[in-house]
Amino acid sequence: MAGTFKFTFGPWNIHEGSDPFGPTVRETIGFSKKLDYYKKLGFDGVQFHDDDAVPDMNDLTPQQIISKAKEVKKLLDDQGLTAEFVAPRLWEDARTIDGGYTSNEASCRQYAIDRSKRTIDIANALGTDLIVLWLAREGTYIRESKDSKLATERIIGAINQMLEYDPKARICIEPKPNEPMDHTYIPTTGHAIALGLLSSDHKRVGVNIESAHAILAGLDPSDEMGFALTFNKLWTVHLNDQNGLKFDQDKSFGSVDLRRAFNQVRILDKHNYGSNGEFVGLDVKAMRSQRDAVATKHLSNSREIFMKLLEISRSLNDEFIAQCTAERDYEELDLYIMKSLLGK
């Protein structure tokens, strides 16, 4: 067990509490003010969407975008923070209503690629080479609307253009099976890794595994992480929790299924995650009922649970576990894990 753990979250995780059925319930906090929270909460890095760093970027020239991003880099440096990654926000523009890279309109596909290149410019200005692709609208509402083979080829083509645009950029695909689309084309870790292997430089294409997204696909997040680790493709994670196969809830890590959370921590630690500079990212939302003054507890709580589960995992008797597995006495192993989680 030799994992090295530094934590990040995105500014969207300190949010106003709106949902599809109601208005905001908390006051807006400016970006620079949000940065004040990071170190206080025990976090070392910041996740970005492109327009988190450069608002209204569609109205700016490429050089203006880079200039604005450099101003944000100064803010990070002043706080002793690192930019972990930048992700193109391709799902909130009218031109991506039918998908970005897979849109049936060529002009919309070109917009998505151009915006992705601007995202790479922002990442360079912020000092990171990691680009996360959540392929939010790369899917269908009805099967007949798109050719899935052609759509997959278009996603590969977009990734290839990004790889060609910057020979240092690394593309990190974040799979999710549904929402906002009915079905997405890259729903699981296996799909994401296979897609990368077809790219022009597969060594620069990896995955970001989000706990909730794996659960929505009916999979166990720790197994998905182990699969990606086998390929050396687990370049970041989004830890959270999920109550069943419903919408993406982004609950605090471990708040629904503590044992499921434990196994995510254990697989990361067992295989030295973080030893190459990888971060433990959170993507968690405060409960809508939480008041302004305590609307960051979901972040500190998630980190605390991770560290507590790490402590439990490292305290286990590995010889006893090996004995149970050698004898196939899984009931005894099951009880041992449960008692350890209960502090018995």
C-alpha positions in Angstrom: 0.0 0.0 0.0 1.8 3.1 -1.2 -0.7 5.4 -2.7 0.0 9.1 -2.6 -3.1 11.2 -2.3 -3.6 14.9 -3.1 -7.2 16.1 -3.5 -9.0 18.4 -6.0 -12.5 19.6 -6.7 -14.0 22.0 -9.2 -15.5 25.4 -8.4 -18.9 24.0 -9.5 -18.9 21.9 -6.4 -19.5 25.0 -4.3 -22.8 25.9 -5.8 -26.1 27.7 -5.4 -28.2 24.6 -4.9 -30.5 24.9 -7.9 -32.0 21.8 -9.5 -34.3 21.1 -12.5 -37.3 21.7 -10.2 -36.4 24.8 -8.3 -34.4 28.0 -8.1 -31.1 28.7 -6.4 -31.2 28.6 -2.6 -27.7 29.9 -1.7 -25.8 33.0 -2.5 -23.4 33.0 -5.4 -19.7 32.9 -4.4 -17.2 34.5 -6.8 -14.4 32.3 -8.3 -11.6 34.1 -6.5 -13.4 33.7 -3.2 -13.9 30.0 -3.8 -10.1 29.6 -4.2 -9.8 30.8 -0.5 -11.6 27.6 0.5 -9.3 25.0 -1.1 -6.3 24.9 1.3 -8.6 25.4 4.3 -10.5 22.3 3.3 -7.4 20.3 2.7 -7.3 20.4 -1.1 -4.3 21.0 -3.3 -5.7 21.5 -6.8 -8.5 22.9 -8.9 -10.5 21.1 -11.6 -11.7 23.5 -14.4 -14.2 23.6 -17.2 -12.8 26.0 -19.8 -15.3 28.7 -19.0 -14.6 28.4 -15.3 -11.2 29.8 -16.1 -12.3 32.1 -18.9 -16.0 33.1 -18.7 -17.7 34.2 -22.0 -14.8 32.7 -23.9 -16.9 32.4 -27.1 -16.8 36.2 -27.3 -13.0 36.4 -27.1 -10.1 35.9 -29.5 -7.7 33.0 -28.9 -5.1 35.4 -27.6 -7.5 37.1 -25.3 -8.5 33.7 -23.9 -4.8 32.8 -23.2 -4.3 36.2 -21.5 -7.4 35.7 -19.3 -6.2 32.2 -18.4 -2.8 33.5 -17.4 -4.5 35.9 -14.9 -6.2 32.8 -13.3 -2.8 31.1 -13.2 -1.6 34.0 -11.1 -4.5 33.5 -8.7 -3.7 29.8 -8.3 0.0 30.6 -7.7 -1.0 33.1 -5.0 -3.0 30.4 -3.2 -0.4 27.6 -3.7 -2.8 25.7 -5.9 -2.4 23.6 -9.0 -4.7 23.2 -12.0 -5.4 19.5 -12.3 -7.2 19.5 -15.7 -9.4 21.6 -18.0 -12.6 20.2 -19.7 -14.4 21.8 -22.6 -17.9 22.6 -21.6 -19.7 21.4 -24.8 -23.1 20.7 -23.5 -24.5 24.2 -22.7 -24.2 25.9 -26.1 -27.1 25.9 -28.6 -24.7 24.5 -31.2 -24.2 21.3 -29.2 -27.9 20.5 -28.6 -27.5 17.4 -30.9 -24.0 16.7 -29.6 -20.7 18.3 -30.3 -18.3 15.9 -32.1 -21.2 13.7 -33.2 -23.7 16.4 -34.3 -25.4 15.9 -37.6 -24.5 19.5 -38.6 -20.9 20.0 -39.8 -20.7 23.6 -38.5 -21.6 22.4 -35.0 -19.0 19.7 -35.1 -16.4 22.3 -36.2 -17.5 24.5 -33.3 -16.9 21.7 -30.8 -13.4 21.0 -32.2 -12.5 24.7 -32.2 -13.7 25.1 -28.6 -11.7 22.0 -27.6 -8.5 23.6 -29.1 -9.2 26.7 -27.0 -9.5 24.5 -24.0 -6.0 23.2 -24.7 -4.8 26.8 -24.9 -6.3 27.4 -21.5 -4.8 24.3 -20.0 -1.3 25.3 -21.2 -1.7 28.8 -19.7 -2.8 27.2 -16.4 0.1 24.8 -16.4 -1.6 21.4 -17.0 -1.5 19.0 -19.9 -4.6 17.1 -18.9 -7.9 17.6 -20.9 -10.9 15.8 -19.6 -13.7 14.9 -22.1 -17.1 14.3 -20.6 -18.9 13.3 -23.8 -22.2 14.6 -22.4 -24.3 14.9 -25.6 -22.4 12.5 -27.7 -25.3 10.1 -28.0 -28.9 9.8 -29.1 -32.5 10.2 -28.0 -33.6 7.8 -30.7 -31.3 5.2 -32.3 -32.3 6.1 -35.8 -31.0 9.7 -35.6 -27.4 8.7 -35.8 -25.1 6.0 -37.2 -23.2 4.7 -34.1 -20.2 3.6 -36.2 -19.9 7.0 -37.9 -20.5 8.7 -34.5 -17.6 6.8 -32.9 -15.4 7.6 -35.8 -16.2 11.3 -35.4 -15.3 11.2 -31.7 -12.0 9.5 -32.6 -11.4 12.1 -35.3 -12.0 15.0 -32.8 -9.6 13.4 -30.4 -7.0 13.1 -33.1 -7.3 16.7 -34.0 -6.8 17.6 -30.3 -3.7 15.4 -30.1 -2.3 16.9 -33.3 -3.0 20.4 -32.1 -0.7 20.0 -29.1 1.8 17.1 -29.0 2.0 17.4 -25.2 -1.8 17.3 -24.4 -3.2 14.2 -22.8 -6.9 13.4 -23.4 -8.8 11.9 -20.5 -12.2 10.5 -21.4 -14.9 10.5 -18.6 -17.4 7.8 -19.5 -21.1 7.9 -18.5 -24.0 5.7 -19.9 -26.7 8.3 -20.0 -27.9 11.8 -18.9 -28.3 14.3 -20.5 -28.7 12.0 -23.5 -30.9 8.9 -23.4 -27.8 6.8 -24.4 -24.2 7.8 -24.9 -21.7 6.2 -27.2 -18.9 5.9 -24.7 -20.7 4.6 -21.6 -18.0 2.7 -19.7 -14.3 2.5 -19.0 -13.8 -0.3 -21.4 -15.4 1.8 -24.2 -13.1 4.7 -23.3 -9.9 2.7 -23.4 -10.9 1.0 -26.6 -11.6 4.4 -28.2 -8.2 5.6 -27.1 -6.5 2.6 -28.7 -7.9 3.7 -32.0 -6.5 7.2 -31.7 -3.4 8.5 -33.5 -1.5 8.4 -30.2 -3.1 6.0 -27.8 -0.4 6.7 -25.2 -1.9 10.1 -24.6 -5.5 9.0 -24.2 -6.7 7.7 -20.8 -9.7 7.8 -18.5 -11.3 9.6 -15.7 -13.6 7.3 -13.7 -16.4 8.8 -11.8 -18.0 6.7 -9.1 -21.6 7.6 -9.9 -21.2 7.1 -13.6 -19.9 3.6 -13.1 -22.9 2.9 -10.8 -25.3 4.3 -13.3 -23.9 1.7 -15.8 -24.6 -1.1 -13.3 -20.9 -1.5 -12.6 -18.7 -1.4 -9.5 -16.4 1.7 -9.5 -13.5 -0.2 -7.9 -13.6 -2.8 -10.6 -13.6 -0.1 -13.3 -10.6 1.5 -11.6 -8.8 -1.8 -11.5 -9.4 -2.4 -15.2 -8.1 1.1 -16.0 -5.0 0.6 -13.8 -4.2 -2.6 -15.7 -3.8 -0.5 -18.8 -2.0 2.3 -17.0 -4.9 4.6 -18.1 -6.3 5.8 -14.8 -5.2 9.4 -14.9 -7.7 10.9 -12.5 -10.9 10.0 -10.6 -14.1 11.7 -9.7 -15.2 10.2 -6.3 -18.7 10.6 -5.1 -21.7 8.3 -4.3 -25.0 7.4 -5.9 -28.3 6.0 -4.6 -29.4 3.6 -7.2 -29.8 3.7 -11.0 -31.3 7.1 -11.3 -30.0 10.6 -12.2 -26.4 11.6 -11.4 -26.6 12.6 -7.7 -23.0 13.5 -6.9 -23.5 12.6 -3.2 -20.7 12.9 -0.7 -18.1 10.1 -1.0 -19.2 7.0 1.0 -22.5 8.5 2.1 -24.6 5.7 0.4 -22.4 2.6 0.4 -19.4 2.8 2.7 -18.1 -0.6 1.6 -18.2 0.3 -2.0 -16.3 3.5 -1.1 -13.8 1.4 0.9 -13.0 -0.8 -2.1 -12.3 2.3 -4.3 -9.9 3.6 -1.7 -8.2 0.2 -1.4 -7.7 -0.5 -5.1 -6.2 3.0 -5.5 -3.8 2.6 -2.6 -2.9 -1.0 -3.3 -1.7 -0.1 -6.8 0.2 3.1 -5.9 -2.3 5.5 -7.4 -0.9 9.1 -7.2 2.8 8.0 -7.5 2.9 9.6 -11.0 1.3 12.8 -9.9 -2.4 11.7 -10.3 -4.9 13.5 -8.1 -7.9 12.3 -6.2 -10.7 14.4 -7.6 -14.1 14.9 -6.0 -17.3 15.7 -7.9 -19.8 16.1 -5.1 -22.7 18.5 -4.5 -24.0 19.9 -1.2 -27.5 18.9 -0.3 -30.0 21.5 -1.5 -31.1 22.0 2.1 -27.7 23.0 3.3 -27.3 26.6 4.5 -24.7 29.0 3.1 -22.4 29.0 6.1 -22.0 25.2 6.0 -22.2 24.5 2.3 -18.7 23.2 1.9 -19.0 20.3 4.4 -19.7 17.8 1.6 -16.1 18.5 0.4 -14.3 18.2 3.7 -16.5 15.3 4.7 -15.7 13.4 1.5 -12.0 13.9 2.0 -12.3 12.8 5.7 -14.1 9.6 4.8 -11.5 8.8 2.2 -8.7 9.2 4.7 -10.5 7.2 7.3 -11.1 4.4 4.9 -7.5 4.6 3.9 -6.5 4.1 7.5 -8.8 1.1 7.9 -7.5 -0.5 4.7 -3.9 -0.1 5.7 -4.6 -1.5 9.1 -6.0 -4.8 7.8 -4.1 -8.1 8.4 -3.0 -9.0 4.9 -1.8 -12.4 6.0 -5.2 -13.2 7.4 -6.9 -12.0 4.1 -4.5 -14.2 2.1 -5.4 -17.2 4.3 -9.1 -16.6 3.8 -8.7 -16.3 0.0 -6.4 -19.4 -0.2 -9.0 -21.4 1.8 -11.9 -19.8 -0.2 -13.4 -18.9 3.2 -15.1 -15.8 1.8 -17.7 -15.7 4.6 -14.9 -15.3 7.1 -13.3 -12.6 4.9 -16.7 -10.9 4.5 -17.2 -10.7 8.3 -13.6 -9.5 8.8 -14.1 -6.6 6.4 -17.5 -5.7 7.9 -16.1 -5.7 11.4 -13.2 -3.6 10.3 -15.6 -1.0 8.8 -17.6 -1.1 12.0 -14.4 -0.5 14.1 -14.8 -3.8 15.9 
